[in-house]
Amino acid sequence: MFKTKLSLIIIIFLLGLLFVIFNKPYPCIEFFGNKNNQCPNILIQKENSIFLYNSKLAEIPGVNPIKFNNLEDYVEFTNWQRSQDINCPVLFLQHSYDAQGNPIYKQRPSPTDLQGGLPPTPPLYHEIAPVSKLFDANHDDPPYNKNSLPGFDPNDQYIGLNTPLDKMFTNNSNGISANPMDPNWGGGKYTQSLIDKGFYKDNEVSIST
């Protein structure tokens, strides 16, 4: 029994040794690489021209970098690359000047999207700002000052906040507002039509001469 196990171990060892000796390993293929280094990797916008560089190759006038006179020419070139199944990741840099007048290169998302420091795509949803209560000492002593207007905000503490006072100008049954400061403003003709109908009659002031 022991001899049988020993013979089996020796046979398996010899088979493994023969496999290692005569087996030719397949070359490792890196799909993100380019073995001939023909892929440009730097795009620079300087004034009205666009230059496409390949930092892995020597600079040759007219060849490396490739000069495009406008953005349309570069877009046409990238469309041709995609049609030939050529996908080259490119770092886009924009030539500009700092506050001291020194030339610098700023990284941008793409030539068609120069939002420095901003996401290249808009948010997928619109977040509604929460309602912030108005804290007014003039209204903290009921029943006095009931239904009166809110006090003056000298320190601008409510600028940019969504307060109950904002609903007076934005809430409307038909979705159209007569207030020019409202995003749902119906226009000048709509506001004038309400004035002609007497909608603001109680707010009119007559000046006696």
C-alpha positions as CSV (number, residue, x, y, z in Angstrom):
1,M,0.0,0.0,0.0
2,F,2.8,2.4,0.9
3,K,4.7,1.6,-2.4
4,T,1.5,2.3,-4.4
5,K,1.1,5.8,-2.9
6,L,4.8,6.5,-3.4
7,S,4.7,5.5,-7.0
8,L,1.6,7.7,-7.6
9,I,3.3,10.7,-6.0
10,I,6.4,10.2,-8.2
11,I,4.3,9.9,-11.4
12,I,2.3,13.1,-10.5
13,F,5.6,14.9,-9.8
14,L,7.1,13.8,-13.1
15,L,4.0,14.9,-15.1
16,G,4.1,18.3,-13.4
17,L,7.8,18.7,-14.2
18,L,7.2,17.8,-17.9
19,F,4.4,20.3,-18.1
20,V,6.6,23.1,-16.7
21,I,9.5,22.3,-19.0
22,F,7.6,22.0,-22.3
23,N,4.7,24.4,-21.7
24,K,5.2,27.8,-23.5
25,P,3.6,30.7,-21.5
26,Y,1.3,33.0,-23.4
27,P,2.4,36.6,-23.6
28,C,0.6,38.9,-21.3
29,I,-1.6,41.4,-23.2
30,E,-2.2,44.8,-21.6
31,F,-5.4,46.2,-23.2
32,F,-4.8,49.7,-21.8
33,G,-1.4,50.0,-23.3
34,N,-0.2,50.8,-26.8
35,K,2.9,48.8,-27.8
36,N,3.8,51.1,-30.7
37,N,3.3,54.3,-28.6
38,Q,1.3,56.0,-31.3
39,C,-1.4,57.3,-29.0
40,P,-1.3,61.0,-28.3
41,N,-1.7,61.7,-24.6
42,I,-1.7,65.5,-24.1
43,L,-4.0,68.1,-25.6
44,I,-3.1,71.8,-25.1
45,Q,-5.3,74.8,-26.0
46,K,-3.2,77.9,-26.5
47,E,-5.1,81.1,-27.7
48,N,-7.2,80.0,-30.6
49,S,-5.2,76.9,-31.6
50,I,-5.3,73.3,-30.2
51,F,-2.2,71.1,-30.1
52,L,-2.2,67.3,-29.7
53,Y,1.0,66.0,-28.3
54,N,2.5,62.5,-27.9
55,S,5.0,62.9,-25.0
56,K,6.5,59.4,-25.8
57,L,7.8,60.5,-29.2
58,A,10.1,63.2,-30.3
59,E,8.7,66.6,-31.4
60,I,8.5,66.9,-35.2
61,P,7.0,70.1,-36.7
62,G,3.7,69.3,-38.3
63,V,3.6,65.7,-37.0
64,N,4.1,65.9,-33.2
65,P,2.3,68.0,-32.1
66,I,-0.7,68.0,-34.5
67,K,-2.1,71.5,-34.8
68,F,-5.8,72.2,-35.1
69,N,-6.9,75.7,-36.0
70,N,-10.3,75.4,-34.2
71,L,-12.3,73.1,-32.0
72,E,-14.3,71.8,-34.9
73,D,-11.2,70.3,-36.6
74,Y,-10.2,68.5,-33.4
75,V,-13.7,67.1,-32.9
76,E,-13.6,65.8,-36.5
77,F,-10.3,64.2,-35.8
78,T,-11.6,62.4,-32.7
79,N,-14.6,61.2,-34.6
80,W,-12.2,59.7,-37.2
81,Q,-10.2,58.0,-34.3
82,R,-13.3,56.4,-32.9
83,S,-14.4,55.2,-36.4
84,Q,-11.0,53.4,-36.6
85,D,-11.5,51.9,-33.1
86,I,-8.7,54.2,-31.7
87,N,-9.4,55.3,-28.1
88,C,-6.6,57.4,-26.6
89,P,-7.0,58.8,-23.1
90,V,-5.9,62.5,-23.3
91,L,-5.0,65.0,-20.6
92,F,-6.4,68.4,-21.6
93,L,-4.5,71.5,-20.5
94,Q,-5.5,75.1,-21.2
95,H,-2.9,77.8,-21.5
96,S,-3.7,80.9,-19.4
97,Y,-2.1,83.4,-17.0
98,D,-2.2,83.7,-13.2
99,A,-2.8,86.9,-11.2
100,Q,0.9,87.8,-11.5
101,G,0.9,87.5,-15.3
102,N,2.9,84.3,-15.4
103,P,1.9,81.7,-18.0
104,I,0.4,78.5,-16.5
105,Y,-1.5,75.4,-17.8
106,K,-4.8,74.5,-16.1
107,Q,-6.3,71.1,-16.3
108,R,-9.8,71.1,-17.8
109,P,-12.4,68.2,-18.3
110,S,-12.4,68.6,-22.1
111,P,-12.2,71.3,-24.8
112,T,-16.0,71.4,-25.0
113,D,-16.4,71.6,-21.2
114,L,-14.1,74.2,-19.6
115,Q,-15.7,74.1,-16.1
116,G,-12.7,74.5,-13.9
117,G,-13.3,72.6,-10.6
118,L,-16.9,71.8,-11.5
119,P,-18.4,68.4,-12.3
120,P,-18.6,67.8,-16.1
121,T,-22.2,66.9,-15.9
122,P,-25.1,68.6,-14.2
123,P,-26.8,67.0,-11.1
124,L,-29.4,64.3,-11.9
125,Y,-32.0,65.8,-9.6
126,H,-33.1,69.1,-8.4
127,E,-33.0,69.4,-4.6
128,I,-35.7,71.6,-3.0
129,A,-34.3,73.8,-0.3
130,P,-35.9,73.2,3.2
131,V,-38.2,75.9,4.6
132,S,-36.4,78.1,7.2
133,K,-38.6,79.8,9.8
134,L,-38.6,83.6,10.2
135,F,-37.6,84.6,13.7
136,D,-39.1,88.1,14.3
137,A,-39.3,89.6,17.8
138,N,-42.2,91.7,16.7
139,H,-44.4,88.6,16.3
140,D,-43.4,86.9,19.6
141,D,-46.1,88.6,21.7
142,P,-49.5,87.5,20.5
143,P,-52.2,88.8,20.0
144,Y,-50.3,92.0,19.2
145,N,-48.9,92.6,15.7
146,K,-51.1,89.8,14.4
147,N,-51.0,89.5,10.6
148,S,-48.5,92.3,10.3
149,L,-45.5,92.2,7.9
150,P,-42.2,90.7,9.1
151,G,-39.6,93.0,10.5
152,F,-36.7,94.4,8.5
153,D,-33.7,92.1,8.2
154,P,-30.7,94.5,8.5
155,N,-28.1,91.8,8.5
156,D,-29.4,89.9,5.5
157,Q,-29.7,86.6,7.5
158,Y,-32.4,85.2,5.2
159,I,-30.8,85.8,1.8
160,G,-30.6,82.5,-0.1
161,L,-33.0,80.7,2.3
162,N,-36.5,79.4,1.5
163,T,-38.8,81.2,4.1
164,P,-42.6,81.3,4.5
165,L,-42.4,84.8,3.2
166,D,-41.2,83.5,-0.1
167,K,-44.5,81.6,-0.6
168,M,-46.4,84.8,-0.8
169,F,-44.6,85.5,-4.1
170,T,-44.3,82.0,-5.5
171,N,-47.5,80.2,-4.6
172,N,-50.2,80.6,-7.3
173,S,-53.1,78.4,-8.1
174,N,-52.5,78.4,-11.9
175,G,-48.7,78.2,-11.7
176,I,-48.1,81.7,-13.2
177,S,-47.0,84.6,-11.0
178,A,-47.4,88.3,-11.6
179,N,-44.2,89.0,-9.6
180,P,-41.2,89.7,-11.9
181,M,-38.9,88.3,-9.2
182,D,-40.7,84.9,-9.4
183,P,-39.2,82.2,-11.7
184,N,-42.8,81.4,-12.8
185,W,-43.5,85.0,-13.8
186,G,-46.0,85.2,-16.6
187,G,-44.5,88.2,-18.3
188,G,-45.1,92.0,-18.5
189,K,-48.4,91.6,-20.4
190,Y,-49.7,89.2,-17.7
191,T,-48.9,91.5,-14.9
192,Q,-50.4,94.5,-16.7
193,S,-53.6,92.6,-17.4
194,L,-54.0,92.0,-13.6
195,I,-53.4,95.7,-13.0
196,D,-56.1,96.6,-15.5
197,K,-58.5,94.1,-13.9
198,G,-58.0,95.8,-10.5
199,F,-56.1,93.0,-8.9
200,Y,-53.8,95.4,-7.1
201,K,-56.6,98.1,-6.4
202,D,-56.2,97.8,-2.7
203,N,-52.5,98.6,-3.0
204,E,-52.9,101.7,-5.1
205,V,-52.0,105.1,-3.6
206,S,-53.7,108.3,-4.7
207,I,-51.7,111.5,-4.5
208,S,-53.8,114.6,-3.8
209,T,-52.7,117.8,-5.4
